[in-house]
Amino acid sequence: MTDPAWLRAQWDKYAPHYDRSIGFLERLQFAGGREWVCAQASGDVLEVAIGTGLNLGHYPADVRVTGLDLSPAMLELAKRRADDLGRPVTLRQGGAEALPFPDAGFDTVVCTLGLCGFPDDRAALAEMHRVLRPGGALLLLDHVGSHHRPLHWAQGLLERVTLRQIGDHQTRRPLPLVIDVGFEITKAERLKLGTAERLVARKPA
């Protein structure tokens, strides 16, 4: 299990460079993904791993956003972005595997490009299930292990590097875990030779 203090320190160091370094990858692998996710959010929204707040400009005007991140440096950048956008947002520091929120407090949980970096992705998904109201929506976007063997092998090689750098997994597949913790999948799209996935799931009413 990755040490949370180490992981927080790594993301704090990475925060000032995050937007610039991920820009090309976003356009290449995830174009339109943030818009796709955020357009489906409603009511009280929790964004887990809000990072620098790249989603904030894509939410409907009438949703109420709470953002959580492990990295204080990321949260500071998210606050600046929210201020620039004139977007009210509540920001909390903490880990995804132990969300500091009561049961059934949100209508929507959003996580974009975050599950790949959680030390325990199953625990994080179980926490997302806990804080959602019955009938609430889980909206996910992430890079996943490809079903094409040569590409999956290459992802495995890259993973050896990214795990040491920022604890980032390249070969995970959230969908089975989403089902395992109690969600019902309502929409799933696998793109870019199976390396990117968009999911909508519901907590049973």
Salt bridges, closest charged atoms under 4 A:
ASP19 OD2 - ARG81 NH2 3.00
GLU26 OE2 - ARG34 NH2 2.59
ASP44 OD1 - ARG64 NE 2.63
ASP44 OD2 - ARG133 NH1 3.17
GLU76 OE2 - ARG80 NE 3.69
ASP83 OD2 - LYS79 NZ 3.17
ASP103 OD1 - ARG130 NH1 2.73
ASP107 OD2 - ARG133 NH1 2.95
ASP121 OD2 - ARG172 NE 3.49
GLU127 OE2 - ARG130 NE 2.80
GLU159 OE2 - HIS169 ND1 3.89
ASP168 OD2 - HIS143 NE2 3.59
ASP180 OD2 - ARG122 NH2 2.84
GLU189 OE1 - ARG198 NH1 3.47
GLU197 OE2 - ARG173 NH2 2.52
